[in-house]
Amino acid sequence: MRGRCRPTAVLRRPGRSTPGVSRRRPSVGAVVAAVYLLALAVILLWPEHLDRHAGAVYRVFFRLFPGAGADSADVVINVLLFLPLGALLAPLLTRRPWAALVVAIGVPTLVELTQAVFLPGRTASVLDVIANGAGTIAGAVAVALWRRRASARERVSGS
C-alpha cells in the first residue's frame, strides 16, 4: 500500500463553492458582447435578405441623408453593424494588430462565402466584405485610440 495514492471522494452540497475555485459571474460587458455576437450571427446568417424588414432603419438613414441611394445605405449600415465587433477586437490591436486585421477581413469573408454557398436567399457581395471589414477596423481603432487617450490623461493627472 505504501506509495500508492487512493482516490478520495469529497461530497459537497450543491451551491457550495470548492476551495480555491472562484465562481465569478460574467461581467455586463461579456453579456453585452455575447448578445451582440448572437444578434450579428442571426442577422448575417438569416436565410433571406433582412432588408425588407429593416424599413425603419432605411427611413432614418434617408432622412439623415436625403440624396443617398439604397446602395450607399447598405454600405453605411454594414459598416455600423460591424463597429462593435471592432470594439471587441481592440485589445488584439495593441498586442497583435495582424490578428485583428485577419479577423476583421476573415469573418466577413467567411460570412459572405457561407451566404453564397449555403443560403440561396442571400446575395454574397465583395462590397459587403469591404464595408464589414472597414466597420470592424474602424471600431477597433476608435476604441484603441480612446484607451490611449484615457491612459494619457491618467498619467497626466497622476503626476
N, C-alpha and C positions, 0 to 999 in steps of 0.2 A: 504494500500500500504506500510505502514511502516513495515520494517523488511523483506520485500521481495526483492530478487535480480532479476532484469530484465536482461535478456541476451542482450548483445550489440554485434553487428557485426562490425568488423573492416575490411574494404575492403582495400586490398593492391594490388598494381600493381605487375604483375609478375616480378621477378628479384630483387625485393626489399627485404631486409632482415628484419626479425622480430626482434624487440628489445629484447636483452637478449638471442637470439638464434644465435649461430655461425654456419656458413656454411663452414666447412673445407673440403678441397679436400683430398682424400685418399693419403697417403704417397706413395712414389715409392716402398718402402718395402711391403706395403699392396697390391699393384697392382701386384708386382712380386710374392708374396705368393699366391694370388688368381689365377694367370696364372699357377703357378706350380701345385696347388691343382687340378685345372681343367684338366691339362695335365695328371697328375697322375691318376685321375679318368678315363679318356678316355683310357689310357694305360692298366689299371688294369681291366676295365670292358668291353673292346672291345670283341665282340662276338667270335673272333677266335684268335689263337696264333699270336702274332706280330713278332715272331722270324723270320719268312720268309721274313719280311720287314725290318729287322734290320741287313742286311748283312754288311753294313759299320761298324757298332758298333762291330760286331764279327771279322771283318778283322783287325781292330785296336787292339782289345784285343789279337788276336792270333799273331800279330806282336810283341806286347809287351811281351807276354808270350807264346813263340813258343811250349812248351811242354804241354800246358794246353789242357784239353778236353772241350767238349761242356757243360758238367755239371758244371765244375768249372767256366766257362764263365758265365753261367746262375746265379750262386750264386753271383759272383762279381757284375754283372750288377744289380741284385736285391738289393744288399747292397748299391751300389751307387745311385740307384733310390730313396732310402728312406733316404739318408743323409739329404737332405733339409727338410724333414718332421721333423726330429730330431732337426734341427736348429730352426724350428718354435716352437718346444716344449720346447726349452731350458729355457725360463722363468719359465715354470712349474717345471723344475728340481730343481731350487733353493728353490721354495716355497712349492711344493708338488711333491716330487720325485716319490711317488707311483702312482700319477695320470699320470705322464709322462710314467711310465713303463706300466700302464694299456693301455694307448693309443698306445704305441709302439708295444705291443703284440696284443691288441684288434683289431686295424684297419686291420693289415694283416690277422688275423684270420677271421674277417668278410668278407674281400675281397675273401679269398680262399673258404669260405663257399658259398658265392654268386656265385663264378665261378663253384663250384661243383653242386649247385642246379639249377641255372638259366642259365648258359652258357655252353651248351653241347659241344661247340667247344673249350672250355678251359679245362685245367687239373689242378685240385687243388693239392697242394703239401705242406706237412709239412715242407719240406726243404725251400720252398719259405717263409713260415711264419717265420721261424728261420732267414733266410737271411734278410728279410724285417725288422724284429724286431731288428736285430743286426745293420742294417744301421740306423734305427731311433735312437736307443740308442747311437750309435757312433756319430751321428750328434749332438744330444743334449749335450752329454758330451764334445765334441770338442768346441762347442760354449760356454758352461758354463765355461770351463777352460780358453778359450780365454778372456771371460769377466772378470774372476777373475784376470787374469794376467794383463789386461789393467787397472783394478781398482787398483791393487797393484802399478803399475807404476805411476798412477795418484797421489796416496798417497805419494810415494817417491819423485816425482818431485814437489809436492805441499808443502812439509815440508821444 
